[in-house]
Amino acid sequence: MKLLGHCFADAGLATLALTHRSMGQPHNERLEFLGDALLNMLVAEMLFETYPRADEGALSRMRAQLVSGAALADMARELELGAQLKLGPGELKSGGFRRASILADALEAAIAAVHLDAGFATCRERVRALFGSRVEAIHKPRKDPKSRLQEWLQGKGLPLPEYRLDGSHGEEHAKVFEVTCLLEQPQAMQFSADGASRRVAEQAAAAAALAALEGESR
C-alpha cells in the first residue's frame, strides 16, 4: 500500500493511520500523537536550516503556521486522504471525510506510520518532500488581498472586480470609508467593508471576496 509517496512493507500500518476512532478500536489516535511530535521536530529542523537569520520567535511563528490544523487539512486534501479514510457510519453521513480536524489528524498519523514502517530517515525524507516548497514560500512577502483577488479572477479568465465608494462618515481626523467590491462572475456578488482610508476599505472588501471564492472552490 502506498501513502505519502511511501510504499509500506506493513500495509496494516497505513490502514491504521487512516482509521478514525468512529470505527472503534484500533484507530489512529496513538499514531497521530507520535506523528504530531515528529512533524513539529522535522519542520523545525527545516526552518532552522532554511532561515539562518530568523530568531526563535519568527521560527516558532512559521512552524505554527505550517503545522496548523488548517494547513495540514489543506495538504491532506491535496493528497486526497479523505477518500481513503475509514470512518464509522455516523461520520460518513456527516461528511467526516471533509472535516479539517479529521484530515489533519490522519496526515499526522500517516507520518508516524511511515516512521514505524521504514524508520526515521525515510520519515524525514517524506516530510521534507511534502513540506519543502511550503517552508521556502512561508517567509516570502504575502501579496495584498486586491492583488490576490485579481490574480484569482485572471487565472480563471473572469472579469476583474470593481470597487465602489459608498460613502464616509466621522470627524475629519477619524473618518471611516465604506467600500463595496463588485464581482460579475462566477456570479454577481457584492462584498462591503469599511476602513480608515479608501485603500484600507478596498483591501478588506477584496479579502472578503477572496475568502468566499476560495471557500466555494474547495
RODO-2510 file (C-alpha; in nm, 4 decimals, decimal comma):
residues 218
     n   res          X          Y          Z
     1     m     0,0000     0,0000     0,0000
     2     k     0,1305     0,3480    -0,0864
     3     l     0,0744     0,6501     0,1368
     4     l     0,2525     0,9898     0,1359
     5     g     0,4641     0,8598    -0,1506
     6     h     0,5907     0,5682     0,0603
     7     c     0,5307     0,2035    -0,0266
     8     f     0,4532     0,0276     0,3016
     9     a     0,6072    -0,3050     0,3900
    10     d     0,3388    -0,3341     0,6580
    11     a     0,0122    -0,2351     0,4881
    12     g    -0,1633    -0,2638     0,8230
    13     l     0,0180     0,0464     0,9491
    14     a    -0,1052     0,2519     0,6550
    15     t    -0,4592     0,1250     0,7092
    16     l    -0,4419     0,2052     1,0800
    17     a    -0,3238     0,5596     1,0059
    18     l    -0,6389     0,6181     0,8016
    19     t    -0,8801     0,4611     1,0533
    20     h    -1,0838     0,7122     1,2546
    21     r    -1,1937     0,6369     1,6095
    22     s    -1,5551     0,6218     1,4891
    23     m    -1,4620     0,2767     1,3575
    24     g    -1,3828     0,1600     1,7093
    25     q    -1,0569     0,0000     1,8182
    26     p    -0,7937     0,0042     1,6828
    27     h    -0,7821     0,3584     1,5452
    28     n    -0,5237     0,6207     1,4532
    29     e    -0,5089     0,8410     1,7647
    30     r    -0,1863     0,6939     1,9036
    31     l    -0,0217     0,7323     1,5632
    32     e    -0,1500     1,0892     1,5483
    33     f     0,0231     1,1627     1,8814
    34     l     0,3569     1,0358     1,7509
    35     g     0,3138     1,1996     1,4112
    36     d     0,2480     1,5388     1,5699
    37     a     0,5789     1,5214     1,7578
    38     l     0,7728     1,4026     1,4527
    39     l     0,6218     1,6697     1,2303
    40     n     0,6951     1,9527     1,4729
    41     m     1,0577     1,8463     1,5053
    42     l     1,1181     1,7871     1,1344
    43     v     0,9542     2,1118     1,0249
    44     a     1,1533     2,2968     1,2941
    45     e     1,4706     2,1443     1,1530
    46     m     1,3815     2,2564     0,8001
    47     l     1,3063     2,6109     0,9163
    48     f     1,6288     2,6236     1,1195
    49     e     1,8299     2,5303     0,8089
    50     t     1,6373     2,7466     0,5624
    51     y     1,6297     3,0699     0,7658
    52     p     1,9640     3,1026     0,9483
    53     r     1,8966     3,4661     1,0440
    54     a     1,5452     3,4136     1,1832
    55     d     1,5149     3,4380     1,5620
    56     e     1,3323     3,1928     1,7863
    57     g     1,0073     3,3875     1,7765
    58     a     0,9977     3,4031     1,3970
    59     l     1,0844     3,0348     1,3651
    60     s     0,8101     2,9424     1,6127
    61     r     0,5525     3,1502     1,4264
    62     m     0,6458     2,9954     1,0924
    63     r     0,6313     2,6439     1,2344
    64     a     0,2927     2,7101     1,3954
    65     q     0,1589     2,8279     1,0592
    66     l     0,2988     2,5302     0,8692
    67     v     0,1701     2,2634     1,1087
    68     s    -0,1627     2,4274     1,1983
    69     g    -0,4735     2,2169     1,1657
    70     a    -0,5909     2,4204     0,8670
    71     a    -0,2568     2,3866     0,6852
    72     l    -0,2402     2,0116     0,7451
    73     a    -0,6006     1,9682     0,6327
    74     d    -0,5224     2,1554     0,3096
    75     m    -0,2285     1,9239     0,2455
    76     a    -0,4408     1,6182     0,3224
    77     r    -0,6947     1,7389     0,0646
    78     e    -0,4186     1,7782    -0,1952
    79     l    -0,3091     1,4216    -0,1187
    80     e    -0,6738     1,3072    -0,1387
    81     l    -0,6551     1,1376     0,2012
    82     g    -1,0262     1,1976     0,2589
    83     a    -1,1216     0,9373     0,0000
    84     q    -0,9035     0,6798     0,1774
    85     l    -1,0293     0,7371     0,5330
    86     k    -1,2081     0,4605     0,7195
    87     l    -1,4979     0,6202     0,9062
    88     g    -1,7912     0,4897     1,1053
    89     p    -2,1456     0,5298     0,9666
    90     g    -2,2142     0,8473     1,1658
    91     e    -1,9012     1,0246     1,0461
    92     l    -1,9621     0,9101     0,6900
    93     k    -2,3143     1,0507     0,6970
    94     s    -2,1983     1,3851     0,8401
    95     g    -1,9193     1,4255     0,5834
    96     g    -1,6295     1,3423     0,8135
    97     f    -1,4031     1,2781     0,5142
    98     r    -1,4144     1,6553     0,4512
    99     r    -1,3688     1,7677     0,8139
   100     a    -1,0448     1,9587     0,8653
   101     s    -0,9656     1,8094     1,2070
   102     i    -1,0078     1,4514     1,0826
   103     l    -0,7956     1,5177     0,7734
   104     a    -0,5181     1,6866     0,9747
   105     d    -0,5129     1,4025     1,2280
   106     a    -0,4917     1,1425     0,9513
   107     l    -0,1948     1,3202     0,7953
   108     e    -0,0092     1,3225     1,1272
   109     a    -0,0928     0,9560     1,1783
   110     a     0,0342     0,8745     0,8298
   111     i     0,3667     1,0453     0,9060
   112     a     0,4041     0,8314     1,2185
   113     a     0,3143     0,5205     1,0200
   114     v     0,5943     0,5913     0,7717
   115     h     0,8366     0,6286     1,0631
   116     l     0,7305     0,2976     1,2183
   117     d     0,7333     0,1168     0,8854
   118     a     1,0654     0,2376     0,7439
   119     g     1,2497     0,4325     1,0131
   120     f     1,3310     0,7915     1,0939
   121     a     1,5434     0,8645     0,7849
   122     t     1,2625     0,7684     0,5467
   123     c     1,0081     0,9636     0,7513
   124     r     1,2361     1,2680     0,7409
   125     e     1,2737     1,2332     0,3650
   126     r     0,8958     1,2155     0,3134
   127     v     0,8266     1,5167     0,5370
   128     r     1,0923     1,7185     0,3544
   129     a     0,9383     1,6260     0,0201
   130     l     0,5913     1,7261     0,1382
   131     f     0,6839     2,0488     0,3184
   132     g     0,9869     2,1716     0,1239
   133     s     0,8083     2,4181    -0,1031
   134     r     0,5897     2,5405     0,1826
   135     v     0,8914     2,6072     0,4030
   136     e     1,0617     2,8028     0,1252
   137     a     0,7500     3,0061     0,0488
   138     i     0,6381     3,0937     0,4000
   139     h     0,8854     3,3773     0,4550
   140     k     0,8114     3,5486     0,1244
   141     p     0,6034     3,8670     0,1494
   142     r     0,2372     3,7877     0,1012
   143     k     0,0594     3,9814    -0,1706
   144     d    -0,2203     4,2111    -0,0627
   145     p    -0,5844     4,0924    -0,0971
   146     k    -0,6611     4,3123    -0,4002
   147     s    -0,3655     4,1681    -0,5927
   148     r    -0,4524     3,8123    -0,4942
   149     l    -0,8180     3,8589    -0,5894
   150     q    -0,7173     3,9984    -0,9279
   151     e    -0,4811     3,7028    -0,9882
   152     w    -0,7502     3,4538    -0,8816
   153     l    -1,0009     3,6003    -1,1292
   154     q    -0,7468     3,6347    -1,4110
   155     g    -0,6390     3,2748    -1,3583
   156     k    -0,9947     3,1658    -1,4323
   157     g    -1,0476     3,4074    -1,7215
   158     l    -1,3076     3,6088    -1,5272
   159     p    -1,3722     3,9878    -1,5310
   160     l    -1,1801     4,1975    -1,2806
   161     p    -1,3633     4,3414    -0,9780
   162     e    -1,4938     4,6949    -0,9425
   163     y    -1,4662     4,8937    -0,6199
   164     r    -1,7421     5,1386    -0,5336
   165     l    -1,7059     5,4072    -0,2689
   166     d    -2,0392     5,4054    -0,0875
   167     g    -1,9625     5,6929     0,1448
   168     s    -1,7753     5,8039     0,4523
   169     h    -1,8600     5,9218     0,7984
   170     g    -1,6970     6,0566     1,1127
   171     e    -1,4785     6,3506     1,2030
   172     e    -1,2165     6,4603     0,9502
   173     h    -0,9312     6,3224     1,1612
   174     a    -1,1064     5,9873     1,2177
   175     k    -1,3057     5,9280     0,9002
   176     v    -1,4361     5,5824     0,8107
   177     f    -1,4734     5,4941     0,4420
   178     e    -1,7319     5,2433     0,3176
   179     v    -1,6477     5,0445     0,0043
   180     t    -1,8133     4,7607    -0,1881
   181     c    -1,6272     4,5115    -0,4060
   182     l    -1,8460     4,4118    -0,7027
   183     l    -1,7964     4,0869    -0,8936
   184     e    -1,9765     3,9968    -1,2176
   185     q    -1,8604     3,6339    -1,2339
   186     p    -1,8548     3,3468    -1,1443
   187     q    -2,1806     3,5067    -1,0231
   188     a    -2,2935     3,8564    -0,9329
   189     m    -2,1737     3,9202    -0,5772
   190     q    -2,1071     4,2174    -0,3516
   191     f    -1,8735     4,2413    -0,0529
   192     s    -1,8766     4,5508     0,1646
   193     a    -1,6209     4,6679     0,4186
   194     d    -1,5028     4,9851     0,5864
   195     g    -1,1660     5,1230     0,6879
   196     a    -0,9675     5,4272     0,7945
   197     s    -0,8928     5,5045     0,4289
   198     r    -1,0451     5,4135     0,0963
   199     r    -0,7477     5,1856     0,0247
   200     v    -0,7829     5,0005     0,3550
   201     a    -1,1559     4,9525     0,2947
   202     e    -1,0941     4,8224    -0,0577
   203     q    -0,8385     4,5712     0,0721
   204     a    -1,0838     4,4499     0,3367
   205     a    -1,3627     4,4109     0,0804
   206     a    -1,1258     4,2244    -0,1535
   207     a    -1,0235     3,9927     0,1310
   208     a    -1,3898     3,9101     0,1978
   209     a    -1,4499     3,8375    -0,1714
   210     l    -1,1389     3,6206    -0,1978
   211     a    -1,2329     3,4189     0,1113
   212     a    -1,5784     3,3500    -0,0331
   213     l    -1,4431     3,2496    -0,3741
   214     e    -1,1723     3,0225    -0,2325
   215     g    -1,4233     2,8641     0,0028
   216     e    -1,6616     2,7850    -0,2843
   217     s    -1,3831     2,6373    -0,4980
   218     r    -1,2902     2,3717    -0,2379
***
